[in-house]
Amino acid sequence: MTAQNTTKTLDFGALRGAIERRDPDALLGFYADDAELRVENAALPDGKAFELRGRAQIERYLRAVCDQEMACAVRGEAVFGERSVAFVEACRYGDGSAISVETVLEVAAGRIVRQIDVVARASQDEGSEG
């Protein structure tokens, strides 16, 4: 599926903008009511993942993440599949530390139904500017 077809159901440009503005209200609008979000630590591939189910749990998580002092940017091009979008987000915290988040979204009816994030420490030149 091309990016154009995928963006007819999930507006990736708007999603990217919400990520980069750290706007929890706009982000929450992309999720289905019964969405699932899983966060894994790349350094601990066999470690316990952090899992959230439903918009209420995801909303609390998004607000906590977006309230942090950091700058985030979606890096490179997103990869669009038939029912999925994959991309990399680079974030730099106020203290200069940086992380990279590899995200895969499963999409149905224009909403995120499942998200898997793999978080890794990034080198100083990988974090977003700002």
Phi, psi and omega in degrees: 000139182278164178300322181298315179295317181296319183289347174291334180256327176231114182283092184295327177299317178292321177298314178302315179298318179295321177298310185289334175274349184057054184255098185296326180294314178295318179299315183300329180297344180273349187264142171290158180302324183256026182298156176236143178228129181236129179243123180244150176263119182300331181284344181232067186301333178261005181283169180289130178274157176266121184236138178234146179227130177090155183297327182296314178293318180295322178299313179301317179297311181300318179296319179295317180293313184290338178283349181285150177281102180198164174241135182232147177213140172281126184259141176068198181264144173285151177252120184258129174249187181300315179229027185215160174222132177236141180201169179241133178247134177248130181232141176235127180275165181302331180277002179095347178289155185223149174229159174239136182236114174271119186243136171236125178250133169261132187238136173220136179052036176077007181237152176286123178254336178208137178228134174237122177248132173245115187259134178221151172294142180247153174290163185302328182276354179271334181293159181287155175282152172124000000 
